[in-house]
Amino acid sequence: MSWAQRLAKTLVSDAWLAKLEAETRLWSVECTTCGNQRNLWDLGGIKYKAYGTSYTVGKCPDCQVRRGLRIWKSGS
């Protein structure tokens, strides 16, 4: 768990944490260079009641290099 996920775990009830995790697992992170996709929760992120596609710079879990990353809701 990332620091944000651990913080959420200490601040909210188990039922609410389960909802937060389920919602976050609908989101994917994709490297714009190699196309590798991962689940946002597994990468340590949190998204709840969010919408739209966003772009950020971060370390690709496959390339191991800082790349452009697309965050999008894959479960909808």
N, C-alpha and C positions, 0 to 999 in steps of 0.2 A: 504494500500500500504506500502511496505517496504521502507526503506531509499533509496535503489538502484532504485526502481521503481519511487519514487518521484523525484529523481535526473534526471532520464531519461526523465520524464515528463517535467521538466523545461528546459532541454537541446535540445530536439528534437521537430519537428513539430508534430501536432496531427495525421497526416497521417502516419508518420514514427513510432510513438508510437503504432498506431493500428497494423501495421505490426509486430512490436516487440512483442506485446501481443499475436497476433495470432500464431506466431512462438513458443513462450514460452509455450502456452497452449497445444502444441503437445507433450510436455515432461511430464513424470510422475516421481514421487518419491515414491519408495517402501521400506518399512521397511524389512530388510533381516530376522528379527526374526518373526514378526507376519504376514507379507505379506500385511499390509495395504497400499493402494495406494492413492495418492493425486496428484492433478495437481500442477506443479511447480509454475505457476503464482499465484495460490491461496495461496501458501506457502511463497510468496514474492520473488521468484527467477526470474532470467532473463537468457535466452539463445537465441542467435540469430546466425544463420548460423553455428551452432555447429553440431557435429556428434559423434557417438560412445556412449558407455555406460561408466559411471563413478561411482565410489563408494566414499562415504564420511561418516563421523560420524556426527550425528546430533540428535536432539530430535525428536523422532517419534511422530507424531500428535495423534496417538491412544494410544500407550504405555505410553507416557509422560516420557520416559526414553531415555538417550543417547544410540543410537543403530547404527549399520551399515545401511546406506541408499544407494540404487541403484538408479541412475538417468538415465533414458533411454527414447528414443523417441518412444512414444506409437502411434503416429498418422501416422506412415509411413508403 
